[in-house]
Amino acid sequence: DGGITQSPKYLFRKEGQNVTLSCEQNLNHDAMYWYRQDPGQGLRLIYYSQIVNDFQKGDIAEGYSVSREKKESFPLTVTSAQKNPTAFYLCASSVGPSLEDTEAFFGQGTRLTVV
Amino acid sequence: SQELEQSPQSLIVQEGKNLTINCTSSKTLYGLYWYKQKYGEGLIFLMMLQKGGEEKSHEKITAKLDEKKQQSSLHITASQPSHAGIYLCGAEGLNDYKLSFGAGTTVTVRA
C-alpha cells in the first residue's frame, strides 16, 4: 500500500545532541513537508521541499536542517541549536508543487522528548 | 505566509447537536483544506475547497468556502462521539506553495 511513513514513533534525546527524524513516502510525490505541533496548537511549518535537491525554510526553520537527496525521503535533523525541541513532528507529502486537486498525506508523527 | 485563524479554539457539544467551526484567512485562498486529527496521531483528510461559493459534504460534515475565498466553515450535523478530535484548516498561498495551517479547533462530544 502506498503511504508515508515516519520513524521512530517516539524518540528521546539528551540535551545538546542532534537527532534525525525519518520520513519516507512511496506515493511518488514531488512535494514533502515537515511540521511541528505543540500541545493545544496547530501545525507550524519547519521546512518544505517541492522537488529533489531543493528545499525552502518554513516559518520556524531555526535549529532544524533537512535534505532531499531522494524523492522518497525527506529526513529532518533537530540540532542542538533548537532551544525547545520537545514536540510532535509531522511529515507530509503531496503531488505538488501545487496541491491542485489532491490533498497532502500525513505520516503518523514522531514524538520527540528531550531528557 | 498564509495566516489562518480558526474559531472557536475549542468547543463541547452534546451528542446529537450541530456544531460549526470557522477558518478565516488574511489573504485570498488558493485552496482550502480541512483535516481531522486525533491526539498524537497524523491528520486525516476531510475535504478540499477551491472555488468561491463551493460547498462539499461527506456524511454529516459540510464545508463551505465563501465567494471571496477568504473564509471557510465546517459544519457537523447531529454530532456523534466519533466526531471528537482536533479539526484543522490548511491552505496554500497564491504565490507560493507553502501549506500552512490554523491553530485547530478541539471538539468534544458528550454523550
Contacts between the chains, C-beta under 8 A, distances in Angstrom:
chain1	res1	chain2	res2	distance
A	31	B	97	6.9
A	33	B	99	6.1
A	35	B	101	7.4
A	40	B	106	7.7
A	41	B	103	5.7
A	41	B	104	7.1
A	42	B	6	7.4
A	42	B	88	5.8
A	42	B	101	4.7
A	42	B	102	5.3
A	42	B	103	3.9
A	42	B	104	4.5
A	43	B	88	6.7
A	43	B	90	7.7
A	43	B	101	4.1
A	44	B	101	7.9
A	45	B	1	7.7
A	45	B	98	6.0
A	45	B	99	7.2
A	45	B	100	6.1
A	45	B	101	8.0
A	48	B	97	7.7
A	48	B	98	6.2
A	48	B	99	7.4
A	50	B	97	6.0
A	56	B	98	7.8
A	58	B	98	6.6
A	59	B	1	5.7
A	59	B	100	7.6
A	88	B	40	6.7
A	90	B	42	6.3
A	90	B	43	7.0
A	92	B	43	7.6
A	92	B	99	7.2
A	94	B	99	7.3
A	96	B	97	6.7
A	97	B	97	4.6
A	98	B	30	7.7
A	98	B	92	7.0
A	98	B	97	5.4
A	99	B	31	5.4
A	99	B	33	7.5
A	99	B	48	7.6
A	99	B	92	5.8
A	99	B	97	7.6
A	99	B	99	6.9
A	100	B	31	7.7
A	101	B	48	7.6
A	101	B	50	7.8
A	102	B	48	8.0
A	103	B	33	6.0
A	103	B	45	4.2
A	103	B	48	5.7
A	104	B	33	7.3
A	104	B	45	7.6
A	104	B	90	7.5
A	104	B	99	5.9
A	105	B	45	7.5
A	106	B	35	7.7
A	106	B	42	4.0
A	106	B	43	4.2
A	106	B	44	8.0
A	107	B	42	5.5
A	108	B	41	5.9
A	108	B	42	4.5
A	109	B	40	6.9
A	109	B	41	6.5
A	109	B	42	5.5
A	111	B	40	6.8
